Amino acid sequence: MFTGIVETMSEVVSITHEGTNVHLDLKSDITSELKIDQSVAHNGACLTVVGFPSEGVYRVTAIDETMKKTNLGDWKVGDKINMERCMKADGRLDGHIVQGHVDTTGLVREIENADGSWNVTIEHPEGEQFMTVPKGSICINGTSLTVVNSSLNSFSVSLIPYTWEHTNFHQLKVGNRVNLEFDILGKYVTAMMARRGL
């Protein structure tokens, strides 16, 4: 489980394919603190540390299902990736409950500089499982954010300068794909109502 509070950014060092699996080597300023078999969120996708191929570099492996549901296939060597280690049981839940299970990807449709903050509009597939509500929670590229405006297939968020600068949001461009994990509480409520025919 994660909180959506990005710890640091990792940099993609190399990408290698083995069958349908993809091995991703990354470096970060906390590589020395990582351990094999540890769960780490990368742009919101939970991946397991499987090795340390060189000094300061760690490796994670993504299976075909992960590649299909996330924006990992868009990554290139040199890209900066939002990173968060799993939540400690005695830690504060500063963001919201994030599982690290990406539901789908969305497309950045608009980035507006609002004189000190940034408003970002994301378009996503339409469906009951992809529901947002104003002032509700959404996880974009592993970052816990508050929804401002919401429609059936899009929503917007506002970013303060700290979030803009300390995540990979400052690298986003219109047309980029982002990983989305919708609020788990909302998904449970939606599923329960559907089962009751409501």
Residue pairs with C-beta under 8 A, 6 or more apart in sequence:
1 86
1 87
1 97
1 98
1 99
1 100
2 41
2 46
2 84
2 86
2 87
2 95
2 98
2 99
2 100
2 142
3 84
3 87
3 91
3 93
3 94
3 95
3 96
3 97
3 98
3 144
4 44
4 84
4 95
4 96
4 98
4 137
4 139
4 142
4 143
4 144
4 145
5 84
5 94
5 95
5 143
5 144
6 82
6 83
6 84
6 142
6 143
6 166
6 167
7 30
7 83
7 84
7 85
8 28
8 29
8 30
8 83
9 28
9 80
9 81
9 82
9 83
9 166
9 167
9 168
10 26
10 27
10 28
10 42
10 80
10 81
10 83
11 26
11 27
11 28
11 78
11 79
11 80
11 81
12 24
12 25
12 26
12 75
12 76
12 77
12 78
12 79
12 81
13 25
13 26
13 27
13 57
13 77
14 24
14 25
14 77
15 22
15 23
15 24
15 25
15 75
15 76
15 77
16 22
16 23
16 25
17 23
20 63
20 64
20 67
21 61
21 62
21 63
21 64
22 61
22 62
22 67
22 72
23 50
23 59
23 60
23 61
24 42
24 47
24 59
24 60
24 61
24 62
24 72
24 75
25 53
25 54
25 57
25 58
25 59
26 42
26 57
26 58
26 59
26 60
26 81
26 83
27 56
27 57
27 58
28 58
28 83
30 83
30 85
31 52
31 56
31 57
31 58
32 56
34 40
34 49
34 52
34 58
34 85
35 49
36 49
36 50
36 51
36 52
37 48
37 49
37 50
38 48
38 49
38 85
38 86
39 46
39 47
39 48
39 85
39 86
39 100
40 46
40 47
40 48
40 49
40 60
40 83
40 84
40 85
40 86
41 47
41 82
41 83
41 84
41 85
41 86
41 98
41 100
41 142
42 60
42 72
42 81
42 82
42 83
42 142
43 70
43 71
43 72
43 81
43 82
43 141
43 142
43 168
43 178
43 179
44 70
44 82
44 98
44 100
44 102
44 139
44 140
44 141
44 142
44 143
44 179
44 180
44 181
45 62
45 66
45 70
45 72
45 100
45 102
45 142
45 179
46 99
46 100
46 101
47 60
47 61
47 62
47 66
48 60
48 61
49 58
49 59
49 60
50 59
50 60
50 61
51 58
51 59
52 58
52 59
53 59
62 70
62 72
66 72
66 102
67 73
69 102
69 103
69 104
69 105
70 102
70 105
70 179
71 105
71 141
71 176
71 177
71 178
71 179
74 176
74 177
75 81
79 168
79 171
80 168
80 171
81 168
82 141
82 142
82 143
82 167
82 168
83 142
84 142
86 100
87 93
94 144
95 137
95 139
95 143
95 144
96 137
96 139
96 144
96 183
97 183
97 184
97 185
98 139
98 142
98 144
98 181
99 181
99 184
100 181
101 181
102 179
102 180
102 181
103 129
103 130
103 180
103 181
103 182
104 124
104 125
104 130
104 180
105 124
105 177
105 178
105 179
105 180
106 122
106 123
106 124
106 140
106 177
106 178
106 180
107 122
107 123
107 124
107 175
107 176
107 177
107 178
108 120
108 121
108 122
108 172
108 173
108 174
108 175
108 176
108 177
108 178
109 121
109 122
109 123
109 154
109 174
110 119
110 120
110 121
110 156
110 174
111 118
111 119
111 120
111 121
111 172
111 173
111 174
112 118
112 119
112 120
112 121
114 158
116 161
117 158
117 159
117 160
117 161
117 164
118 158
118 159
118 164
118 169
119 148
119 156
119 157
119 158
119 159
120 140
120 156
120 157
120 158
120 159
120 169
120 172
121 149
121 154
121 155
121 156
122 140
122 154
122 155
122 156
122 157
122 178
122 180
123 153
123 154
124 130
124 153
124 154
124 155
124 180
125 153
126 152
126 153
128 190
128 194
129 182
129 187
129 190
130 153
130 180
130 182
131 182
131 186
131 187
131 190
132 138
132 147
132 150
132 155
132 182
132 183
132 186
133 147
133 150
133 186
134 147
134 148
134 149
134 150
135 146
135 147
136 146
136 147
136 150
136 183
136 186
137 144
137 145
137 146
137 147
137 183
138 144
138 145
138 146
138 147
138 155
138 157
138 180
138 181
138 182
138 183
139 145
139 179
139 180
139 181
139 182
140 157
140 178
140 179
140 180
141 167
141 168
141 169
141 178
141 179
142 179
143 163
143 167
143 169
145 157
145 159
145 163
146 157
146 158
147 155
147 156
147 157
148 155
148 156
148 157
148 158
149 155
149 156
150 156
159 169
163 169
164 170
172 178
